[in-house]
Amino acid sequence: MPADVNANGDIFGGWVMAQVDLAGSVIPARHMGGRFATVAVNQILYKQPVKVGDLLSFYSSIVCIGNTSITVQVEVWAERQRPHYTCVKVTEATLTYVATDEDGRPRPVLRPTQS
């Protein structure tokens, strides 16, 4: 949308970062068994601009699981149609999410049982 575009015609980095946070939060949602919060964007690297018309794909993976937190790596790839089809990595980030109780205090991450 026009509100998401900067003066150069590229998508604002803040919009991309919000989408990265949403994509990264899928993993803690599956593993934490309750409420959690983003506590850190440890790193975000904008490798190339995101252009209007790019089709973005977000890929998340676990970096580590702590006692109360999960750190996640997110890669963002853009499919570009013009002038010819290409697929390029545009952003990569590392975020940390902390499991919280109803009062917002850290709580232990549920660990999968080992068989």
C-alpha positions, 0 to 999 in steps of 0.5 A, spaced: 500 500 500 502 507 498 503 508 506 508 502 506 512 505 501 518 510 502 520 516 497 524 511 493 518 506 491 521 501 496 517 498 502 519 500 508 524 496 513 519 497 519 513 494 515 518 488 513 520 487 520 513 487 523 512 481 518 519 478 520 516 478 527 510 475 525 513 469 521 518 468 527 513 467 532 510 461 529 515 457 532 514 459 539 507 459 538 508 451 537 513 450 542 511 455 548 504 452 550 501 459 552 503 466 552 510 469 550 513 476 548 518 478 543 523 481 547 529 482 542 530 483 535 538 481 536 539 482 529 536 484 522 540 485 516 536 488 510 540 485 504 536 488 498 530 493 498 523 490 497 520 492 491 512 493 490 510 487 487 515 482 490 512 476 493 515 475 499 516 468 503 519 467 510 522 461 513 524 460 520 528 456 524 530 455 531 537 457 533 536 455 541 531 453 546 533 456 553 529 455 560 524 461 558 526 463 551 526 461 544 531 464 539 529 464 532 532 465 525 528 468 520 530 469 512 526 473 507 526 471 500 523 475 494 520 473 488 521 478 482 518 478 476 521 484 472 525 485 468 526 477 469 524 472 474 529 472 480 529 469 487 533 473 492 534 473 499 532 480 502 532 480 509 535 476 515 534 476 522 534 473 529 529 474 534 528 472 541 521 470 544 520 469 552 514 465 555 510 469 560 505 467 565 498 471 566 502 476 570 507 477 564 513 474 568 518 469 565 516 462 565 519 455 563 518 453 556 515 446 555 520 441 552 518 436 548 518 429 551 524 424 549 522 417 547 
